[in-house]
Amino acid sequence: MKQILTIAFTLIGSVVFTQDTLCVMVCLNEVIDFNYETSKITNRTAHEGEFEIKVKKGEVMCIHLCDEKKGFRDVTTTFEDGDHIHNTFDSFDNVIFTRESWGDVTIHISEARRKK
């Protein structure tokens, strides 16, 4: 009986604390969504310039900047309370993760440019 309760609490705990990891690859003219665990492409979207990604509470976003050229992108993360973080990243080959504890966030990614 003790083992059954231990197994039940372990299963409940693993379900309660699971997170959904979303993956996006940002290229010069395309955004590619894919499954984090299998790396299977789930969606391809053409884009030009700036765009936004919304991340819901409990999700983790993995963003791979892959512009195939030396360049930079501004990434602004806006939290549900209005606070924001602004960073400039090398967009040749860079990976950025959000945290599950951030809640609902909006990530704004700028158009690629050559100078920092």
C-alpha angles and dihedrals in degrees: 000000000000091000092051091054091048092051092046093052091046092052093046091048093050092050094047094050100041117120131206111234115204121194129204129176113204114205129174095272105005140057115209121197117199143170111267095215101041100026088225113153111243101176141005122199128182115225141174124201123341129004142171134231122200119212119193127216111281094025128109119209122209110195119190113196106206112163096154089226134073106269148117138246130196113229118195118187114198118195126211092256091057098257116130143192121214121198137164115220135189102252099197094090116339135139125210127187130197121211126247090227093061094084120208110357137171118215116203115196119194130220114278116263136179102232127059 
